[in-house]
Amino acid sequence: MHYNSLDGLRGLAAYTVVLSHFSNETMILGGLLGFGAGQVGVMLFFCLSGFLMSRLYIPKPPNASNITTYFRSRFARVVPLFLFVVLFSFTFRQLLGFRINLYDINYTNIIEHVLFIDGTSILWTVPVEVQFYLIFPLLWILYSKINQVIIILLLLCISIIAAFGFPRTPELIGVSPFFLLGIIVSFLPKPNSRTLNILFVAALALYVFCLPNVRRISGLAVGQLWESPVYLILIPTLLATCLFAPIADKILGNQPARFLGTISYSVYLWHFPILHSLKNTRIADNVFIFFLIYILATIIAGWVSYIILEKPVRNYLKR
């Protein structure tokens, strides 16, 4: 089953990151939407990814054919565009010597990018995503043996990770609770509560209110974001209510929101170079013009990248 509202939720996650980086660079609105807000968007990405992997594949038997299809689909979805961005950045910065504002991929770190060990700047999230893809079939096989008892084991894993202070070496361990919570959300039955619309709107409002700098301005302590119970509760709650609340389809499942969600991966990968390229021009002299051109350029670049690179290569590899 396809959930239109989840397309918009993916867009929300991507543009949280896009706006956060702009806020950090310009201090627009006093940096209200920056200083860690992008990490909250990434949390939403990871939670949504865990949900989708579970919803798409857990109901199927984990035989060789289905697992092969799974890996081919995941590879086609994420790897080609990421490698293109990495090699494009490396080629222009290191081989051709063009000091344009691309990612700093150099001779010392290109291998860890190509092998999905780690990534510079915002590219760190993609290797973590791929590492989760590699581990997920183990959970898939485990579910086939114990069924929904796996929920208890996932909650136990989250508790153990929390007890050890959410270690970030390797990176996947500390952020994995959000993937695991997404899987748990996939097992929730559809509720019949009439309060779902209220819960969804409240979760959406809290998503904005709980952005780190908004919390700071409100006088609330923030601390370490990835360890905070605030986000460990809020992010899966937003995802769960987005699934079932009728109003979510109107807010996040409309055509513009779905379009932004569809191109969100390309937007995520290209917005950072666009931001830093525009920052070094006279456009940046007026922050509001800078903002409008930045958002427009990011959407156009994301759409073009999706149409000519991401979608056709993905469809070809799936076939």
C-alpha positions, 0 to 999 in steps of 0.5 A: 500500500502506498501512503501519499502522506509519507511522500510529503513527510519525506519532503518535510524531512528534506526541507528541514535540513535545507532550511537548517543549513540556510539558517546556519549560514545566514542567521535569518530569524536569529538562526531559529531554524538552524543549529541542529534542526537538520539532524531532526530532519535526518532522524525523520528520514531514518525512522521513515526508512525503517518503516518502509523497509519493514512494510515493504519486505517483512510480509514476504518470505525471506527467500533468496529471490526476495532478498536479491530483489530487495538488494537490487531495489535498495541499491538502485534507490540510493547508490547511483546518485550518491556515487555520481555526486561523490565522483563528480565532486572528486573529479572537479575538485581534485582532478581538474582543480576547479575550486567550486563549492562541491563536497570535499572529496579527496584522495584521503576520503574517496574510498570510504565514500565509495565503500559507504564507510563514512561521508563528509559533511551531510554525506555521512547519512547515506553510508549509514542508510546503506549499512542499515540496508545490509543489516535489515535482511537479518531482522527480516529472517529473524521475523520469519522465525519469531514474528511479532516477538521481534518488537520486544527484541527491537525495544531491548536493542534500543534500551541497550544502546541507550544504556551505553550512551548511544555510541557513535562508533560506528555511526550506525549504532548511535542512530539505529534506534530511529531505524528500529522505531520505524520498524516498530511503527510498521507493526502498529494496527490501524486505530479507529480513534477520532482523535487522530487528526488532533494527534497528527496536528499536535505532533506536526506542531511539536516537530517545529516547536522541538527544533533545537533552537526553538527549544533554546529560545523557549528556555528548554534544555536541549542536550545531545540530540540523538540521545534525547527522549524527546525525539525518540518519542516525537519522531515515531509518533509523527510517523504513526499519526501521519499514516492514519490521520485523514488530515495528513493526506490533505496536509502532506499527501497533496500534489505539491507536497508529494512532488517535493517528497519525490525529489527529496533525495536529489534535493538533499544531495544537491542543496549544500553545494548550491547554498555555498555557491550562492553564498559567495555571490552578490545574491547573498547581500539580501538575505530574503532574495538569497533565500528565494533563489536558494529554495528555487534553485534547490527545487529545480536542481533536485527535479532535474537530477531526479528526471535525468539521473535518479529516476531513469538509472533507478528504473534501469537497474530495477529491470 
